[in-house]
Amino acid sequence: MSLMEPDTEVLSVEYKINFLSPADGDLLIAKAKVVKSGKTLSVTSADVFIRKNNKMKLCAVVLMTMIKIRN
């Protein structure tokens, strides 16, 4: 929603997640970004890390396409 207009909502068109390792730890941290923000469709991605014993490990990779819905 960081690049959407105030009167906009979104719906998921496609959502893919690859689980790489168990999310067993103290804290989950997702680092996300907008890959492409188009007129109607936007593509985003995220890397999800688990923190355990002060070490970070990648546990999931996400790719999502969203469609803008104007009110």
N, C-alpha and C positions, 0 to 999 in steps of 0.2 A: 504494500500500500504506500510505500515511501515515494513513489513517482506518480501516484494517482491523483486526480482532481478530487476536491472535497465532496462532490455529489456523486461519487462513483462507488460501486460495489464490485466484487469479483466472484467468479465461479471457476472452479477447477475444470480444465479441459483434459489434462493429462497429469498424472502424478506417478512418479517412479522412485522407488527407494531401494537401494542395495544395502543390505545389512552385512557388514564386514567382520564384526566381532561382537560378542555380548556386551551389553551396556551395563556392566557390573563395576560400579565405582561410587565415588562421592558426589560427582557433579557432571551433568551433561551440558555441553556448550556447543551451540550451533553458530557457524559463521556463514551467513547467507549473502547473496548478491543478486542484483538484477542483471541478467546476461543480455537481454534485449527488451526494450520497452517500445512496442509498436503502437499503432493507432488503436487496434482492437485487442491483439494478443500480446502478452508479456511472458517471457521465459525467465525463470529464476533457478538458482541452484544453491545448495547448502552442503557443507561438510559438517558432520556431527561428531564431536569428540567426547570421550569419557575421561574424566580425571580420577586417577586412583593412585594413592601413595605419592602425590605431587608429580605424577607422570601423565602426559597426555597421549591418548591413543585414538586414532580414527576408527569410529565404529559404524558409521553409515554415510552414504552419499545420496543426495536427493536432487531430482530434476523435476521441475513443475512448470506447466503451461497454464496460464490463467487468461480468462476473457473478461474484458471490462463491460460492466453493465451500468448504464447511466439511468438515474432516477428521473 
